[in-house]
């Protein structure tokens, strides 16, 4: 018997009728996929559960025992209530298995990377959270320690033991809670702090403060390219935090997923990083401090060539 859990989708749009409900196979696809008619009755039952599950704009729902989804409640122009359900994915594999080049994965897993800000940048559906989660899991497994997360909402089940280390996850009900939660986490002796996504100035400033006080802070940020993302992050932090960002930033990684074949759900990951380290570190920090992010372009290209040749920055 066909069931919703067997349907291939990343996002499910549940309207007031199965006939106008639809799904996307991947987050960045432009193809509208109709729901098979045989799933109509199950979709109707799901709609009933979504209407009573929560009054929050975003929430989680479990359906059929093994289908977990993050749900956004949206009222559109004609007054119709639409539920946009993002399917939770299983925990990812290693960085290399996800498509990160071995040389970049080795650098991300360098034992000397113990503090500072690591930010994964990309568009929606580019794999930011997946890569960040894999990065945290591998570091906990290899080096131990404890990671605390603050997420709105939790996207991947990271809580528990991972090799030598442990992770504890906290879900914020709104973005306003993220900044204060990061400040509170400093009392829990974390080695790693993961912020699901920074969206406001307070969260960015608290992330920078934690990163410059001896913690490894990992976060994601929405932007179309690496340098634009870093510039927007700096502006969001505000003038008073620009110098601190320059001191705290260790790694910026831009991610992009492209389809291997037109119309196919399988995708290829492209990774573009910049490390604020090595002999050029002081010069790069000066550029960030002054806000001249366009001047980082040549360094990004230099590091890209070095990674291709197996040279680590």
KELUMLO-207423 format. One record per residue (C-alpha): residue in three letters; chain; x, z, y. Coordinates in steps of 0.05 Angstrom, whole numbers, always signed. Layout:
# residues N
+------+------+--------+--------+--------+
: code : unit :      u :      w :      v :
+------+------+--------+--------+--------+
:  ALA :    A :      X :      Z :      Y :
...
+------+------+--------+--------+--------+
//
This chain:
# residues 313
+------+------+--------+--------+--------+
: code : unit :      u :      w :      v :
+------+------+--------+--------+--------+
:  UNK :    A :     +0 :     +0 :     +0 :
:  UNK :    A :    +28 :    -20 :    +68 :
:  UNK :    A :    +39 :    +38 :   +116 :
:  UNK :    A :    +64 :    +48 :   +187 :
:  UNK :    A :   +128 :    +80 :   +161 :
:  UNK :    A :   +145 :    +15 :   +126 :
:  UNK :    A :   +135 :    -27 :   +189 :
:  UNK :    A :   +200 :    -51 :   +221 :
:  UNK :    A :   +198 :    -27 :   +293 :
:  UNK :    A :   +236 :    +11 :   +346 :
:  UNK :    A :   +177 :    +19 :   +393 :
:  UNK :    A :   +103 :    +22 :   +376 :
:  UNK :    A :    +51 :    +12 :   +432 :
:  UNK :    A :    -13 :    +47 :   +412 :
:  UNK :    A :    -73 :    +28 :   +455 :
:  UNK :    A :   -147 :    +46 :   +445 :
:  UNK :    A :   -154 :     -9 :   +394 :
:  UNK :    A :   -111 :    -33 :   +336 :
:  UNK :    A :   -125 :   -104 :   +358 :
:  UNK :    A :    -87 :    -94 :   +424 :
:  UNK :    A :    -33 :    -49 :   +396 :
:  UNK :    A :    +34 :    -79 :   +382 :
:  UNK :    A :   +107 :    -64 :   +368 :
:  UNK :    A :   +179 :    -85 :   +382 :
:  UNK :    A :   +229 :    -93 :   +326 :
:  UNK :    A :   +287 :    -74 :   +372 :
:  UNK :    A :   +287 :    -42 :   +442 :
:  UNK :    A :   +313 :   -104 :   +477 :
:  UNK :    A :   +272 :   -157 :   +442 :
:  UNK :    A :   +224 :   -200 :   +483 :
:  UNK :    A :   +180 :   -214 :   +423 :
:  UNK :    A :   +111 :   -182 :   +419 :
:  UNK :    A :    +95 :   -166 :   +346 :
:  UNK :    A :    +23 :   -154 :   +326 :
:  UNK :    A :     +5 :    -97 :   +280 :
:  UNK :    A :    -17 :   -123 :   +211 :
:  UNK :    A :    -93 :   -116 :   +203 :
:  UNK :    A :    -85 :    -74 :   +141 :
:  UNK :    A :    -53 :    -19 :   +183 :
:  UNK :    A :   -112 :    -15 :   +231 :
:  UNK :    A :   -145 :    +46 :   +201 :
:  UNK :    A :    -80 :    +85 :   +198 :
:  UNK :    A :    -65 :    +65 :   +271 :
:  UNK :    A :   -133 :    +92 :   +291 :
:  UNK :    A :   -118 :   +159 :   +258 :
:  UNK :    A :    -50 :   +161 :   +292 :
:  UNK :    A :    -84 :   +148 :   +360 :
:  UNK :    A :   -129 :   +208 :   +348 :
:  UNK :    A :    -69 :   +253 :   +333 :
:  UNK :    A :    -32 :   +228 :   +395 :
:  UNK :    A :    -91 :   +243 :   +440 :
:  UNK :    A :    -92 :   +317 :   +419 :
:  UNK :    A :    -18 :   +329 :   +403 :
:  UNK :    A :     +5 :   +347 :   +473 :
:  UNK :    A :    -13 :   +339 :   +547 :
:  UNK :    A :    +61 :   +331 :   +566 :
:  UNK :    A :    +83 :   +262 :   +590 :
:  UNK :    A :   +133 :   +260 :   +532 :
:  UNK :    A :   +130 :   +295 :   +465 :
:  UNK :    A :   +148 :   +288 :   +392 :
:  UNK :    A :   +102 :   +273 :   +334 :
:  UNK :    A :   +111 :   +271 :   +258 :
:  UNK :    A :    +68 :   +222 :   +221 :
:  UNK :    A :    +60 :   +213 :   +146 :
:  UNK :    A :   +113 :   +264 :   +131 :
:  UNK :    A :   +175 :   +222 :   +144 :
:  UNK :    A :   +160 :   +181 :   +207 :
:  UNK :    A :   +183 :   +218 :   +269 :
:  UNK :    A :   +172 :   +189 :   +338 :
:  UNK :    A :   +185 :   +206 :   +410 :
:  UNK :    A :   +121 :   +191 :   +449 :
:  UNK :    A :   +111 :   +174 :   +522 :
:  UNK :    A :    +40 :   +182 :   +549 :
:  UNK :    A :    +25 :   +128 :   +602 :
:  UNK :    A :    -38 :   +113 :   +641 :
:  UNK :    A :    -39 :    +40 :   +663 :
:  UNK :    A :    -75 :     +6 :   +721 :
:  UNK :    A :   -143 :     -3 :   +687 :
:  UNK :    A :   -145 :    +71 :   +668 :
:  UNK :    A :   -127 :    +59 :   +596 :
:  UNK :    A :    -83 :   +110 :   +562 :
:  UNK :    A :    -24 :    +78 :   +524 :
:  UNK :    A :    +23 :   +116 :   +478 :
:  UNK :    A :    +93 :    +86 :   +472 :
:  UNK :    A :   +124 :   +113 :   +408 :
:  UNK :    A :   +200 :   +107 :   +399 :
:  UNK :    A :   +220 :   +114 :   +326 :
:  UNK :    A :   +272 :   +167 :   +311 :
:  UNK :    A :   +331 :   +140 :   +273 :
:  UNK :    A :   +370 :   +174 :   +217 :
:  UNK :    A :   +436 :   +205 :   +236 :
:  UNK :    A :   +487 :   +150 :   +248 :
:  UNK :    A :   +550 :   +139 :   +208 :
:  UNK :    A :   +621 :   +139 :   +235 :
:  UNK :    A :   +641 :   +106 :   +300 :
:  UNK :    A :   +675 :    +50 :   +262 :
:  UNK :    A :   +614 :    +37 :   +218 :
:  UNK :    A :   +573 :    +29 :   +281 :
:  UNK :    A :   +619 :    -26 :   +306 :
:  UNK :    A :   +669 :    +12 :   +349 :
:  UNK :    A :   +738 :    -20 :   +342 :
:  UNK :    A :   +785 :    +24 :   +301 :
:  UNK :    A :   +835 :    +32 :   +359 :
:  UNK :    A :   +780 :    +57 :   +406 :
:  UNK :    A :   +751 :   +103 :   +352 :
:  UNK :    A :   +821 :   +133 :   +340 :
:  UNK :    A :   +828 :   +147 :   +414 :
:  UNK :    A :   +759 :   +179 :   +419 :
:  UNK :    A :   +777 :   +224 :   +360 :
:  UNK :    A :   +845 :   +243 :   +388 :
:  UNK :    A :   +853 :   +319 :   +379 :
:  UNK :    A :   +881 :   +325 :   +450 :
:  UNK :    A :   +813 :   +307 :   +480 :
:  UNK :    A :   +788 :   +378 :   +486 :
:  UNK :    A :   +758 :   +380 :   +556 :
:  UNK :    A :   +731 :   +336 :   +611 :
:  UNK :    A :   +672 :   +289 :   +618 :
:  UNK :    A :   +659 :   +233 :   +567 :
:  UNK :    A :   +602 :   +187 :   +589 :
:  UNK :    A :   +570 :   +132 :   +549 :
:  UNK :    A :   +540 :    +80 :   +595 :
:  UNK :    A :   +492 :    +23 :   +581 :
:  UNK :    A :   +423 :     -6 :   +587 :
:  UNK :    A :   +363 :    +21 :   +549 :
:  UNK :    A :   +370 :     +9 :   +475 :
:  UNK :    A :   +445 :     -4 :   +478 :
:  UNK :    A :   +463 :    +52 :   +429 :
:  UNK :    A :   +486 :   +105 :   +479 :
:  UNK :    A :   +455 :   +164 :   +443 :
:  UNK :    A :   +474 :   +137 :   +375 :
:  UNK :    A :   +547 :   +130 :   +394 :
:  UNK :    A :   +549 :   +198 :   +429 :
:  UNK :    A :   +518 :   +231 :   +368 :
:  UNK :    A :   +568 :   +198 :   +321 :
:  UNK :    A :   +625 :   +218 :   +367 :
:  UNK :    A :   +603 :   +291 :   +367 :
:  UNK :    A :   +591 :   +293 :   +292 :
:  UNK :    A :   +660 :   +265 :   +276 :
:  UNK :    A :   +695 :   +313 :   +325 :
:  UNK :    A :   +658 :   +374 :   +297 :
:  UNK :    A :   +673 :   +353 :   +226 :
:  UNK :    A :   +747 :   +341 :   +240 :
:  UNK :    A :   +764 :   +397 :   +289 :
:  UNK :    A :   +709 :   +449 :   +283 :
:  UNK :    A :   +679 :   +488 :   +341 :
:  UNK :    A :   +608 :   +491 :   +366 :
:  UNK :    A :   +567 :   +441 :   +404 :
:  UNK :    A :   +505 :   +458 :   +445 :
:  UNK :    A :   +458 :   +403 :   +466 :
:  UNK :    A :   +405 :   +398 :   +520 :
:  UNK :    A :   +360 :   +338 :   +512 :
:  UNK :    A :   +294 :   +312 :   +539 :
:  UNK :    A :   +272 :   +297 :   +487 :
:  UNK :    A :   +315 :   +307 :   +425 :
:  UNK :    A :   +327 :   +238 :   +395 :
:  UNK :    A :   +370 :   +251 :   +333 :
:  UNK :    A :   +371 :   +312 :   +287 :
:  UNK :    A :   +441 :   +338 :   +301 :
:  UNK :    A :   +429 :   +412 :   +291 :
:  UNK :    A :   +467 :   +445 :   +234 :
:  UNK :    A :   +536 :   +447 :   +203 :
:  UNK :    A :   +581 :   +386 :   +207 :
:  UNK :    A :   +645 :   +397 :   +168 :
:  UNK :    A :   +684 :   +451 :   +204 :
:  UNK :    A :   +635 :   +456 :   +263 :
:  UNK :    A :   +564 :   +472 :   +282 :
:  UNK :    A :   +513 :   +442 :   +329 :
:  UNK :    A :   +453 :   +475 :   +362 :
:  UNK :    A :   +401 :   +433 :   +397 :
:  UNK :    A :   +355 :   +453 :   +454 :
:  UNK :    A :   +298 :   +409 :   +480 :
:  UNK :    A :   +280 :   +410 :   +554 :
:  UNK :    A :   +208 :   +398 :   +574 :
:  UNK :    A :   +229 :   +365 :   +639 :
:  UNK :    A :   +292 :   +338 :   +673 :
:  UNK :    A :   +290 :   +396 :   +722 :
:  UNK :    A :   +309 :   +443 :   +665 :
:  UNK :    A :   +373 :   +406 :   +645 :
:  UNK :    A :   +419 :   +428 :   +702 :
:  UNK :    A :   +402 :   +503 :   +695 :
:  UNK :    A :   +407 :   +498 :   +619 :
:  UNK :    A :   +478 :   +471 :   +624 :
:  UNK :    A :   +498 :   +529 :   +668 :
:  UNK :    A :   +467 :   +578 :   +619 :
:  UNK :    A :   +504 :   +546 :   +560 :
:  UNK :    A :   +571 :   +565 :   +590 :
:  UNK :    A :   +555 :   +636 :   +566 :
:  UNK :    A :   +550 :   +613 :   +494 :
:  UNK :    A :   +624 :   +596 :   +485 :
:  UNK :    A :   +613 :   +522 :   +471 :
:  UNK :    A :   +670 :   +474 :   +454 :
:  UNK :    A :   +625 :   +413 :   +466 :
:  UNK :    A :   +564 :   +406 :   +510 :
:  UNK :    A :   +519 :   +346 :   +500 :
:  UNK :    A :   +470 :   +326 :   +554 :
:  UNK :    A :   +422 :   +275 :   +526 :
:  UNK :    A :   +421 :   +236 :   +592 :
:  UNK :    A :   +436 :   +255 :   +663 :
:  UNK :    A :   +383 :   +231 :   +711 :
:  UNK :    A :   +388 :   +275 :   +773 :
:  UNK :    A :   +442 :   +303 :   +819 :
:  UNK :    A :   +437 :   +375 :   +794 :
:  UNK :    A :   +448 :   +354 :   +722 :
:  UNK :    A :   +508 :   +311 :   +742 :
:  UNK :    A :   +539 :   +367 :   +783 :
:  UNK :    A :   +530 :   +419 :   +727 :
:  UNK :    A :   +560 :   +370 :   +677 :
:  UNK :    A :   +620 :   +360 :   +722 :
:  UNK :    A :   +627 :   +435 :   +733 :
:  UNK :    A :   +627 :   +448 :   +658 :
:  UNK :    A :   +676 :   +391 :   +647 :
:  UNK :    A :   +725 :   +419 :   +697 :
:  UNK :    A :   +721 :   +490 :   +669 :
:  UNK :    A :   +751 :   +475 :   +601 :
:  UNK :    A :   +693 :   +444 :   +562 :
:  UNK :    A :   +685 :   +376 :   +531 :
:  UNK :    A :   +620 :   +349 :   +561 :
:  UNK :    A :   +588 :   +288 :   +531 :
:  UNK :    A :   +530 :   +252 :   +563 :
:  UNK :    A :   +496 :   +184 :   +570 :
:  UNK :    A :   +479 :   +146 :   +634 :
:  UNK :    A :   +436 :    +85 :   +647 :
:  UNK :    A :   +472 :    +26 :   +680 :
:  UNK :    A :   +485 :    -47 :   +668 :
:  UNK :    A :   +561 :    -45 :   +669 :
:  UNK :    A :   +618 :     +5 :   +668 :
:  UNK :    A :   +640 :     +5 :   +741 :
:  UNK :    A :   +569 :     +4 :   +768 :
:  UNK :    A :   +552 :    +63 :   +723 :
:  UNK :    A :   +611 :   +104 :   +747 :
:  UNK :    A :   +595 :    +88 :   +819 :
:  UNK :    A :   +522 :   +108 :   +810 :
:  UNK :    A :   +543 :   +172 :   +775 :
:  UNK :    A :   +587 :   +190 :   +834 :
:  UNK :    A :   +532 :   +176 :   +884 :
:  UNK :    A :   +483 :   +218 :   +844 :
:  UNK :    A :   +532 :   +276 :   +843 :
:  UNK :    A :   +537 :   +273 :   +919 :
:  UNK :    A :   +596 :   +273 :   +967 :
:  UNK :    A :   +615 :   +346 :   +952 :
:  UNK :    A :   +624 :   +331 :   +878 :
:  UNK :    A :   +663 :   +266 :   +884 :
:  UNK :    A :   +731 :   +300 :   +880 :
:  UNK :    A :   +708 :   +342 :   +821 :
:  UNK :    A :   +684 :   +280 :   +784 :
:  UNK :    A :   +753 :   +249 :   +795 :
:  UNK :    A :   +785 :   +311 :   +764 :
:  UNK :    A :   +735 :   +319 :   +707 :
:  UNK :    A :   +723 :   +247 :   +683 :
:  UNK :    A :   +764 :   +232 :   +620 :
:  UNK :    A :   +729 :   +173 :   +588 :
:  UNK :    A :   +677 :   +123 :   +608 :
:  UNK :    A :   +650 :    +76 :   +555 :
:  UNK :    A :   +602 :    +18 :   +568 :
:  UNK :    A :   +561 :     -6 :   +509 :
:  UNK :    A :   +523 :    -71 :   +499 :
:  UNK :    A :   +484 :    -95 :   +439 :
:  UNK :    A :   +472 :   -170 :   +429 :
:  UNK :    A :   +434 :   -204 :   +373 :
:  UNK :    A :   +476 :   -233 :   +318 :
:  UNK :    A :   +424 :   -288 :   +309 :
:  UNK :    A :   +367 :   -307 :   +356 :
:  UNK :    A :   +303 :   -274 :   +334 :
:  UNK :    A :   +337 :   -228 :   +284 :
:  UNK :    A :   +337 :   -151 :   +290 :
:  UNK :    A :   +410 :   -144 :   +270 :
:  UNK :    A :   +455 :   -135 :   +331 :
:  UNK :    A :   +530 :   -133 :   +348 :
:  UNK :    A :   +560 :    -77 :   +389 :
:  UNK :    A :   +608 :    -91 :   +447 :
:  UNK :    A :   +649 :    -33 :   +474 :
:  UNK :    A :   +685 :    -30 :   +541 :
:  UNK :    A :   +722 :    +36 :   +555 :
:  UNK :    A :   +766 :    +65 :   +610 :
:  UNK :    A :   +811 :   +125 :   +598 :
:  UNK :    A :   +832 :   +167 :   +657 :
:  UNK :    A :   +898 :   +184 :   +624 :
:  UNK :    A :   +971 :   +164 :   +618 :
:  UNK :    A :  +1019 :   +146 :   +673 :
:  UNK :    A :   +964 :   +114 :   +715 :
:  UNK :    A :   +917 :   +175 :   +712 :
:  UNK :    A :   +933 :   +201 :   +782 :
:  UNK :    A :   +922 :   +133 :   +813 :
:  UNK :    A :   +856 :   +124 :   +776 :
:  UNK :    A :   +832 :   +193 :   +799 :
:  UNK :    A :   +849 :   +174 :   +870 :
:  UNK :    A :   +807 :   +112 :   +865 :
:  UNK :    A :   +748 :   +152 :   +838 :
:  UNK :    A :   +758 :   +205 :   +891 :
:  UNK :    A :   +755 :   +152 :   +946 :
:  UNK :    A :   +695 :   +117 :   +915 :
:  UNK :    A :   +731 :    +50 :   +908 :
:  UNK :    A :   +706 :    +36 :   +838 :
:  UNK :    A :   +715 :    -39 :   +843 :
:  UNK :    A :   +790 :    -25 :   +842 :
:  UNK :    A :   +784 :     -1 :   +771 :
:  UNK :    A :   +768 :    -71 :   +746 :
:  UNK :    A :   +840 :    -91 :   +734 :
:  UNK :    A :   +854 :    -26 :   +696 :
:  UNK :    A :   +794 :    -36 :   +652 :
:  UNK :    A :   +820 :   -106 :   +635 :
:  UNK :    A :   +890 :    -79 :   +623 :
:  UNK :    A :   +864 :    -26 :   +575 :
:  UNK :    A :   +821 :    -78 :   +540 :
:  UNK :    A :   +882 :   -121 :   +526 :
:  UNK :    A :   +921 :    -62 :   +502 :
:  UNK :    A :   +866 :    -41 :   +454 :
:  UNK :    A :   +864 :   -112 :   +426 :
:  UNK :    A :   +939 :   -106 :   +412 :
:  UNK :    A :   +931 :    -36 :   +383 :
:  UNK :    A :   +963 :     +0 :   +442 :
:  UNK :    A :   +929 :    +64 :   +463 :
:  UNK :    A :   +927 :    +85 :   +536 :
+------+------+--------+--------+--------+
//
